[in-house]
C-alpha cells in the first residue's frame, strides 16, 4: 500500500509588478496581515494564523506582468484565475474595496456579484452570500 503525501493548500499566488503594494491592498480589503515581504514576494494571511495554518495569498514580483483585459478580448492578455470573496452586504463591500484602491469593472453580468479590479488590474468578485456566511457550516466567521 502506497503512503500518500501530506499535501495542503499553502497559498494562491498572484503575479504583479509590486508585491508589497498589492499585498497591502488585499490586507486593507480583507483585514488580513502581510506575513512577510522581501521585495520579490509578499505573503498575506488571516490575522493570528500561523504561516501555513490557513491558506494565504502570495504575491510574486514579475517585471513583465501585464494586467488581463476583462471581459476577455481576442488577442489580449487573458485572466488565468480570479478570487471570489463572500460578502454579506454587496454595496458596502464595493465601497470598501474602492476605498482600498480597487475599481469597479466597466461591465457587469449579475446582480448577485460585482466584478472588481485590484490596483494591478486582476479581476476579483465580491459575491453576495449573506445566508451562507451566517450558516454554521461557514468556517470563516
C-alpha positions in Angstrom: 0.0 0.0 0.0 1.4 3.4 -1.0 1.6 6.1 1.6 0.0 9.3 0.3 1.9 12.5 0.7 0.7 15.2 3.1 -0.5 18.0 0.7 -2.1 21.2 1.9 -3.0 24.3 0.1 -0.5 26.9 1.2 -1.3 29.9 -0.9 -2.9 31.2 -4.1 -0.1 33.0 -6.0 -0.7 36.2 -8.0 1.8 37.8 -10.4 2.3 41.5 -10.2 4.9 44.2 -10.6 4.9 45.4 -7.0 4.2 42.6 -4.5 4.3 44.8 -1.4 1.8 47.3 -2.8 -0.6 44.6 -3.9 -0.3 42.7 -0.6 -1.1 46.0 1.3 -4.2 46.4 -0.9 -5.6 43.0 -0.1 -4.6 43.4 3.6 -6.7 46.5 3.7 -9.6 44.9 1.8 -9.7 41.7 4.0 -8.4 42.9 7.3 -5.6 40.4 7.0 -1.8 40.8 7.7 1.2 40.9 5.5 3.1 37.9 6.9 6.3 38.6 5.0 7.7 40.6 2.2 11.2 40.8 0.7 10.7 42.9 -2.5 10.2 39.9 -4.8 7.5 38.2 -2.8 4.8 39.2 -0.2 2.5 36.8 1.6 -0.8 37.7 3.2 -2.5 35.6 5.9 -5.5 35.6 8.2 -4.9 37.6 11.4 -3.3 35.5 14.1 -2.9 32.4 12.0 0.4 30.7 11.9 2.1 30.8 8.5 0.7 27.8 6.6 -2.1 27.1 9.1 -4.6 28.7 6.8 -4.1 29.2 3.0 -2.8 32.7 2.2 -2.4 34.8 -0.8 1.2 35.1 -2.2 2.2 37.9 -4.4 5.1 37.2 -6.8 7.1 40.0 -8.5 7.2 39.8 -12.2 8.6 42.9 -14.0 7.0 41.8 -17.3 3.5 41.4 -15.8 0.7 42.6 -18.0 -2.8 43.0 -16.5 -5.5 40.9 -18.1 -8.3 42.5 -20.1 -11.8 41.9 -18.6 -14.0 40.9 -20.1 -11.9 38.8 -22.4 -11.0 40.1 -25.8 -9.4 38.0 -28.6 -5.6 38.6 -28.8 -5.4 40.4 -25.4 -3.9 39.2 -22.2 -6.4 36.7 -20.6 -7.1 36.2 -16.9 -6.0 32.8 -15.7 -7.8 32.7 -12.4 -9.6 35.1 -10.1 -10.5 35.4 -6.5 -14.1 35.3 -5.2 -14.9 36.9 -1.8 -18.2 36.1 0.0 -19.8 39.3 1.4 -22.9 39.9 3.5 -23.6 43.5 2.1 -22.6 43.9 -1.5 -22.8 47.7 -1.7 -20.9 48.2 1.5 -18.2 45.7 0.3 -17.9 47.6 -3.1 -17.5 50.9 -1.3 -14.8 49.4 1.0 -13.0 47.8 -2.0 -12.9 51.1 -3.8 -11.7 52.9 -0.7 -8.8 50.4 -0.6 -7.8 51.1 -4.2 -10.0 48.8 -6.3 -12.1 49.9 -9.2 -15.5 48.5 -10.4 -15.1 46.8 -13.7 -16.9 48.5 -16.6 -19.1 45.6 -17.5 -21.1 43.5 -15.0 -23.2 40.4 -15.6 -25.1 39.8 -12.4 -26.9 41.4 -9.5 -25.6 38.8 -7.1 -21.9 39.7 -7.6 -19.7 42.6 -8.7 -16.5 42.2 -10.7 -13.8 44.5 -9.3 -10.2 45.2 -10.5 -7.4 45.3 -8.0 -4.7 48.0 -8.3 -2.6 45.7 -10.6 -5.6 45.0 -12.8 -6.5 41.5 -11.6 -10.3 40.8 -11.6 -11.9 39.6 -8.4 -15.5 39.2 -7.5 -17.5 40.3 -4.4 -20.3 37.7 -4.1 -23.4 38.3 -2.1 -23.6 35.2 0.2 -25.1 36.5 3.4 -27.1 33.4 4.1 -24.1 31.1 3.6 -21.8 33.3 5.7 -24.2 33.3 8.6 -24.7 29.5 8.4 -23.0 27.1 10.9 -21.1 25.4 8.1 -19.1 28.6 7.1 -15.7 28.3 8.6 -14.6 31.9 8.3 -16.7 33.8 10.8 
